[in-house]
Amino acid sequence: MLRVIKASQQRKISLATLLTGLVSLSVLLTLTILLIASYQSSKKSLIDTTLTLNLTNASKMSQTIDSLFKSMRSSLYKSATFYSNMSSMTEDEIYSNLELIRYSSNYFNSIALVDETGLVRSMSPKSIGSAGKYITTEESKTALALQQPYLSKPYIAATTGRLLVFMSEPIYDMNGTYRGYISGTIYLQEENILNMIFRSNPTDEIGSHFYIVENEGRLLFHQDTNRIGEDISANQVVRKLIQGQSGHEQTVSLKGEALLAGYVKVPANGWGVVVASPIDVVNDQLEQHIGAVLLYMMLPFLMLLLVVIGFARKLAKPFVTLADLVSKIGRDKVEIPEIKQHWNREADLLTKSIRYAISDIKKQTDQLTHEAMTDPLTGLTNRRTLEIIMHQWMEEQTPFSIIIMDIDRFKSINDTYGHQAGDEVLKHFAQIITSTVRPGDVCCRFGGEEFIALISHAAIDEAFLVAERIRHTLEKNIHPIGQPITVSQGIAHYPSHSASAEELIHMADQALYKAKQSGRNQTHIAKFR
């Protein structure tokens, strides 16, 4: 019998061993969860940041190209005006001016002057040898026949064998008679204005690359000059550019490489700019991040593990309670517990510290939530909150009216009195809106000098009266700048006008536009469709 009892005792795990094992396992699991959470959070953050950065870079490059082509078009237009009387100019005068245009602007690799018969009157530089000959390419003939501004697709010139695009501007004499065109050419695979501007591109520093495509998907600019002219219209991002879309997304290149791409359409010429980063860049950064987290966390966790194991027996109960509380943070809504006195001094202090920490986190979270939902200047709700409330009311089938308000000639207030005075005007107008609507209504700064009020359970005529009170109050009130300020307003109603939040805002905005067109300082109601 004694042997059986001893054998049974040997099979039992001691309380100290059990507590030590459980605490050790808890610490290791906590470390693992933190690492997994950190990995997932960092991965999403890095992907979003990379996509946003690539879109921003693509937008900047698109704006640069847009401005460049407007300047190039303006340069050709001025030159066309100058050559309106080319019939009275000598060949030397024509050529000298072409040389001056090419070297002064540095926009084009070559410039040609073609008369209405298709004869190349002059060409800069002369070495091309086209002067005195008739045009032969389809693109040149198209430009001549159109008699209007023209931008060609990429093609190979018959005389030089170069891959190029050209843009032309028609020439009309003083009587309005068509006299030909002046054209500027960009050599795509040689030194040109595009690679002069984008040669030292900052995206290279983070492993990204970029390229420019024309409106049918052919490469116009690429770091690998051998690919220029290649048709990549099968690329998913390029297809969207061809359709006129801009944005950012994860995609796969034609070579099967996973990429994070931002892409933007160029308004001036229909081209597209793509900035892309390999997904491997994000993975490398993640590995570095996790390695740093492990490096910084390993020693504190090991020390914590040793301390917890040493005090496992005496601190079991309070630490289990605290572990349960801490494990809920970030997953469930945590109620801050009342402070209870523990017989153990360290457990008592730790309980109080965690309570204060949770309370502080809750305050910071509440503050961040408030800031995320509020416009910092006026104190009104922001656009994101407005959209959330609109969708909530629509889900609840709550009828409401929307009033869009735009301060008239606000830009002139900023230009005349400065942005600080403009901010005071915005805050003043916000106070007028909030004092006019009911407590349950929603006031929002939609953007810039544009405000929105959501009037719940209000028909169109009731919303119109509210809008008019706001307008009259603003017009008659004492203003920060000492000058009269007026507002134009547009009204739409849910569900009478639309059951879509986006469409409802659009219709109210159209009514606002009508108010602006009709002389400002008035309120218009959206038309029913």
N, C-alpha and C positions, 0 to 999 in steps of 0.2 A: 504494500500500500504506500509506504514511504517513497519507494522508488518511482511509483506512478506520479505522485505529487511533485517530486523533484523534476521528473521528465517534463511534466506539464508546465512547471515554472520556467524551465529552460527554453521551452518553445514560445513563451510570452516575450513581448518586446517591452522593455522598460519605458516608463513614462518619460524619462530624460531623453532616451534614444528616439522615442516617438516624436517628442516635441522638437528635438534637434533636427530630425529628418523632415518633419513637416515645415518647420521654419526655413530650413535650407532650401527645400523645394519651392516654397512660396517666394523666396527672394530670387531664385533663379527664374521662376516663371514670370515674375514681375519684370525682370531684366529682359526676358525674351519678348514679352508683350510690348514693352517700351520700344525695343528695337524694331519689332514688326510695325508698330504704329508709326514710329519715326520714319521708317523706310517708305511706307505707303503715303504718308503725309508729304514727305520730302519729294517723292517721285511725282505726285500730282502737282505740287508747287513748282518743281523744276520744269515739268512739261508745260504747265500754264505760262510760266514766266518766259520760257523759250519761245513759245508760240506768240505771245504778246510782243516780245522783243523783235521777233522776225517780222511780224505784221507792222510794227512801228518803223523798222528799217525799210521795209518795202514801201510803206506810205511816204517816207521821206524821199526815197529814191524816185518814186512816182511823181511827187511834187517837183523834184528837181528836173526830171525829164519833161514834165508838163511845162514848167517855166522856160526850159531850154527851147522847146519846140515853138512856143509862142514867140520867143525872141528871134528864133531862126525865121519863122514865118513873117514876123514884122520886118526883119532885115531884107528878106526877098521882096516884100511889098514896097518898101521904100525904094529899093533898087529898080523895081518894075516902073514905079512912078518916074524915076530919073530917066529911064530909057524910053519913055513914052514918045520922045522925039528922036529916036535913034536913026531915023532916015536922014537926018541932017548932020549926023556925027560921023567922023572918019573911023576907019577900022582901028587905028592906033588909039584914038580916044576911047572907043568901046573897050578895047583890051585893057588899057591902063586902068579904067574904072573897075573892070572885073577883077584885076589883080588887087586893087585897093580894097575891094569888098572882101575878097578871100583872106587877105592877110590881116585886115583890121578886126574882123570878127572871129576868125579862126574856127568858124562853125563847120565849114565844108572842106572836103578834100579837093573838090574841083567845082567850078561854076561855069555854066554855059549860057549863051544867049542865042535863042532860036527864033527865026522870023516866022511869019504866018504861013510860009510855003514849006516849012520844015527844014530850011537851010540853017546850019549852025553858023551864025555870023561870027562868033568869037568863042574861044574856050580858054580858061585859065586853070591849070598851066598849059602852055602851048605844046608841051611834050606829048600830050595825049593824041594830038594829030587829028582831031575831029573837025577843026575849023574849016569852013569852006565845003563841007560835005553835008549831005542830007541825012536826017535821022533815019535809023533802020529798025530800032527795037520797038516792040509793041508798047512798052511802057511810055516811051517818048512820044509815040504817035497818039496814045491815049491822052497824055497831058496836053498835046497840041489840039486834039479834037474837043476836049472838054471845055476849053476856054475859061477855066476856073482853077482855084488852088487845088493841088493834087499831091498826094503822097503815094509813091509806088510801093509795091511789094518787093522783097529781095529778089534780085535776078543777077545773072552773070552778063557783064557787058561784052558785046561781040568784039569791040576794038582792043580792049585791054585784058579781057578774061578775068576781071575783078568781080567779086561778089559785092553788090552795092544796093543801096536804096537812094532815091532822090526825091526831093520835093520841089515843086514849081509854083510860080506865081504868074498869072497872065499879064500881058502888057497891052494897054489900050492907049491910043493917041488922044490928043486934045478933043477930037471929034467923036470919041467913043468907038473908034474902029479898032478891031482886034489886030495886033501887030506881032503876035507870037508869045513867047514866055521866056522867063529867066529861071534857071534851075540850079539847085545846089546838090552835090552828091556826097554821100558818106560811104567810104570804103570800109565794109564791115570787118574784114580780116586784116586790116592794117591800122596804123595809128590814126585815130579819129576822135571826135569830140566826146564820144561816149566813154572810151577807155581812158581819155585824159581826165575825165571827171571821176570815174569810179575805179581807177587803177589801185589806189590805196584804200580799199574798202574795209571799215572797222569790223565787219562781220567775220572776216578771216580769223580774227584773234580768238574766237570761241568755236572754231571748227566749222563755221557755216560757209555757205557759198550762195551766190545769186546769179540769176540770168534774166535776160530780157527777151520776150517773144513778141512777134507781130500778131495782128488780129486773126491770122489763120494757123498759128501755132509753130511758125518757123523761128529758130533761134536767131536773134539779132546781135546779142552780146553774151559771151560766155568766157570764163577764164581759160578754157581750152578752145583756142581759136579754130582748131580743126573741126569743132562741132558747129560753128556758126553756119547758118543756112540749113541745118538739119531740121527735119519735120518731127516735132515731138507732140503733135496734137493729140496723140493717144494718151498722154499723161493726164491723170485725173484732175490735177490742179490747173493745168493748161486748158483743159476742156471748159472748166468753170470760168477762166479768164475770157475765153472766146465767147462765152455766153454773157459776158459783161459783169460777172460776179467778182467780189473781193472778200477776203476773209482769212482765216487760218485754220489748219486742221492737221491731223496725223495722216500721212499718205505713204505710198510706196512708189519709188521711181520706176522708170522703164527697165532699169537694171536690177530691180528687186530689192533696192535698199530702202529700209524704213526711215522716213524723214518727218521732221516737224516743220511745216511750211507755212509762211505768210505770203499772201499774194494780193496785189492791188492793180487795178486797171488804171492806165494813164488816160486822162480825159482828152488831152489835146490831139492824140493820134491813134487811140484805140489799142496801143501796145499794152503789154502786161509785164509787171516786175514780180519775180518770185525770189524770196529769200528762204533758204532751207537749211536745216541742221540735222545731221545724222542722229538717230535715237541713241546711238552708242555714246554720244557726248553726254547725254543725260545719265546713262548707266555708269559711265566713268565717274561723274560727279557724285552719284549716289554711293558708289563704292567708297570714295574718299570720305563722304559724309558719315557713313556707317562706321568706317574705320576710326574716324575722329571721335564719334560718340562712344564707341567701345573703349577707346584709349582713355577718355576722360571719366567714364562711368565705372570702369572695371575696379580701380583701386577703392573708390568710395563704397561700391557694392561689396567688395571683399571685406572691408573693414566693418561695414554694417552687418554682414553675415556673421562675423566672429563675435561682435558685440551681442547680437540677438541670440546666438547660440549660448553664450555665457550666461545670459539672464533668462533663458527660456523657461526654466521651472518657476521662477519667482514672478515673471511678468506675463505668464501665459494668458490669463484671462483678459487683462486690459489691452494687451497687444492684439488679441484676436478681435476684440471689439473695434479697435482702431483700424485693423486691416480690412474688416468688413466695410467700414465707413469709407476708407480711402479707395477701396476697389470699385466703389460706386461712382467715384468722381469721373466725369467725362462720359458716363454711360447713362446714369439715371439722375433724376432730380434729387439732390441731396438736401435733406433738412438738417440744419445746424442743431446738434444736440445740446441739451442743457449741460452745464458744467457739473460734473460729479466728482466728489473727492475720492481719491484712491489712496490706499494705505501706502503705496509705493510712491516716493517723491518723484522719480524720473517719469513714471507712467502718468502721474498727475500733471506734471509740467508739459509732457508731450501731448496729452489730451487737450490742455488749454491752448497750446501752440497750434495744433491742427485745427481746432475750432476757430481761432483767430485767422489762420491762413485761409480756411474755407470761406469765412465771412469776408475776408479781403478779396478773395477771388470772385466771390459772388458780387461784391460791389463793383469790382473792375469789369466783370462780365456785363452787369446791368448798365454800367456807364458806356462800355463799348457798343452794347446793343442800342442804347439811346443815341449815341453819336452816329451809328450806322443808319439810323432811321430819321435823322434830323439834319436839316440844312444848318451849317454852323453860323451863317451870317444872320439869318432872319429868325431862327428858332422854329421854323415851320417844318413839317414833314418833308422828306425828299422824294424824288421820283420813284425810287425803289419801293418805298412804303406806300406811295399812292397806288402803284400797280397792284401791290398785294391786297390793299383794301378794296380796290375796284373788283378784283377777281373774287374776293371773299363775299362782297355784296351780291355779285352776280350768281355765285353758287347758292346763296341764300335767297335768291329771287327778290332782293330788295330793290325797289325802284328808286332811282336817283337822277338828279340832273348834274351835269358837269359844266362848269364855267371856266373857260380859258381866258386869262387876262394878260395883256401885253402893254407895258408902259410906253406911251407914244414918245417917239424921238429920244429914246433913252441914250443912244450913242452920243447925241449932241450934248446931253447933260454931262456925260463922262468927259467929252472933249472940251467942254467949256469950263466946268467946275472941278474936274478931276475925279478919279475913281473913288476917292474917299467920300466925296459928296454924293456920288452915285450910290455907294453902299448905304449912306444914310437915307437916301430916297427909297431904296429897296426895303430897309427896315421899317421906315415910316409907312410905306404901302402895306407891308405885312401886318402891321398893327391895325390898320384900317380894316383889312379883310377879316382878321380874327375877331375884331370888336363888332363886326356887322353880321357875321353868320351865327348860327346857333351852336351851343356847346358840343352837340353830337356831330356836327358837320366837320369835314376834313379840309384843311388848308395846306397847300403844298407849293413850294418853290420848284417849278418844273425845270428851270434852267435859265440863266441869264436874268433878263427882266420879265420872264414869262412865269405866271402863277396860275394855279388851278385850285378851284374850290369844288368839292363834292357835296351836294346838298341832298341829304337822304330824304326819301318819301316826299319829294317836291316835284310838282308838275312843272311844265315848261314856263307857264305864266308866273308861278311862284318864284322860280329861279330867275326869271327876267327881272322881277321886282327887287330881288336881292342884289343882282348885278347892277341895277340902276342905282341902288342905295350906295353901293361901293363906289361907283363912278362919280356920283354927285358929291359924296363925302370927300373923295380925293381931290376933286376939282375945286371945292370950296374951302378946303382945309389949309392951314398954315404949313408951308413946306420947308424943308431944310435949306433949299437953295433960294428961297424968297421969290420964286417964280411959279406961275401956274403949271401944274402937272396934270396930264390927262391920261386916260387909259382906254384902250379898245378891247372889246370882249366878244367872245363867241360862246353859244350855248348849244348843248345837245342833251338828249334825254334817253335814259335806259329804262325800259326796252323799246320805247317808241321809235327812236332813230336807228338803233342797232343793238344787237346782242353781243357784239364783240368789243372788248375794251379798246383794242387798237383802232378799230373802225370808228368807235365813238369819239376817241380823242381826235382822230383825223377829221371827222365831220365838224366837231367844235372848232378845230383849228381853221378849217375852211371858212366857217362863219366869221371867225376872227379876222381872217384875211379879207373877207368881204367888208368888214367894218373898217379895216385899214384903207381899203380901196375907196370907200365911200366918204372918206374925209377924216377918219379917226374920231376919238372921243365919243364913241357910240357903241351900242350893244346889238348884235345880230344873232338870230336863232337859226340853227342849221336847217336846211331844207330837207323835207322827207323824200326818200327815194322810192 
